[in-house]
Structures are given as structure tokens and as C-alpha cells.
């Protein structure tokens, strides 16, 4: 039997509750992106859809994939009420302070935070 994966469940929650979504790509994905960018081998859809393209499709909301921590930090601080941020648990230590956000839910290894 098939079942919905965690990113699908996260996307459904984003669809219902968030104005937009910012995702910090996991550390391995960020390294891969940097290597490909350095070799001029990136295609535009890599940046648009990240390593979880289903989130863009199923959330029906604007999704921004962040490939470096500086851009992510700027986006997190610039977000407004009801914007959301998603990151994997292994990146909690890399994330800036989310004190102005509330934890919406956990989806397996994913956490979804919403700006208050």
C-alpha cells in the first residue's frame, strides 16, 4: 500500500495555513549546489524546485529554496505574518533564531514554523 510522504503532508499544511514558504535546503544539498554552481552546471529548475519539487506543486503557495545560510537568515528575518519556514531537524543548529515564529508541526524529519 502506498502512503503520503512527509513532504506531501508538509505541503498540505502550507497550502492551508501559510502565505508562503521558505525552505533551507539540507547541508548535503547545499554542498552539491555549490559544487555544481562552481562548475557552471546548474540549470534554472534546480534552484526553482530544489530537491523537493512536490512541495511547490502541492502547496500552491510561493516557495523559496535557500541554498546558503546568509540568504536564509535574511529571508527568515524579512518574512511577515503567516509566512512559513521549513527545515529538517538536522539543520536546527544551523538555523537563525526563530523566536518570532511558532512551531506549527513536525512531519517526520521536517519542522514547519510560522511567523507570528
N, C-alpha and C positions, 0 to 999 in steps of 0.2 A: 504494500500500500504506500502511496505517496503522501507526503505532508508538506505544509508550507515551511520554508526555512526561516531563520531568524531575520534575515534582511527583508523578506517579504512582510513579516509581521511588523517590523520597524517602519517600513514604508507605509503600511496601512494606518499606523498610528500618526505618522507625519501627515498623511492625507487628511485625517480627521481633526487634528489638533494644532498643527503648526502652520505658520505663514510661509516659512522657507526652511531649508535645511543646509547646514554646513557640516561636512564630514572631513575628519582628519584621516587621511589615508594611513594605513598601518606602516610601521617602520620599514618592513621589507619592501612594501610598495613604494615608499618614498625613496629608498635607495635605488630601486630599479628605475624609477622615473628619472632620477638624477643621472644615472649611467646612460640611459637612452637619450636624454636631452644632451648630454655631453658628446654623444656620438652623432647627434643630429638625426636620430632615428624615431623620434616621436611623431605620431600622427595626431591630428586635432581631436579625433574622437577619444583618444586616450585620456586627455585632460577633461573632456566633457562628461564622460561616463565612468571614469575611474575604474576600479576593479570590482564594482558592484553596480552594473548598469541597470539592473532590475529596480533599484531604488528610484532612479529617475522616472522610469515608466510607471511603477505602481503608486508612487507618492503623488504624482500630478502636481507637484509643487516645484518651485525653483530650488535646484540642488547645486551646491558649490563644493567641489572636491578640493581639498587643500593638500598640497604636496610638500610644503615646508612649514616649520613651526612659526616663523615670523608672520607669514601671511595668515595662518590660522589664528594666531593671537590677535592680529588686527581685526579680523572678521568677528571673532568672539566678542571683542570689546565694542565693536560698531553695531552689532545686532540690536534690534529693537524688540519691544514686547511681542511675545508669541513666536519669535524666531527660534529655531531649534538647532542643537548641535548633537552630533552623534560621533562616538569614538569607541574603539574596542577597549576592553578592560586593561589589556597590556599597555595601553598608551595613557592611562590615567596619570602616571607620574610625569609625562611629557606635556600634559595639558596645562594651560594657564588656569588661574583661579576662576572657578565657575560659581563664585559666591552670589552673583546676580541671577543665577539660573536655578531652577528646581529640577530634581531628577524625576522625569516622567515615568520611565520604566526601564527594565532590563530585558533584553532579548538575547538569551544565550550569552555570548561574549560581548555583546553590544550594549551600550548605555545611551539612552536618549535623554537630553537635557533641554529644558525650555526656558527662555528668558522670561523673567517675572514681569 
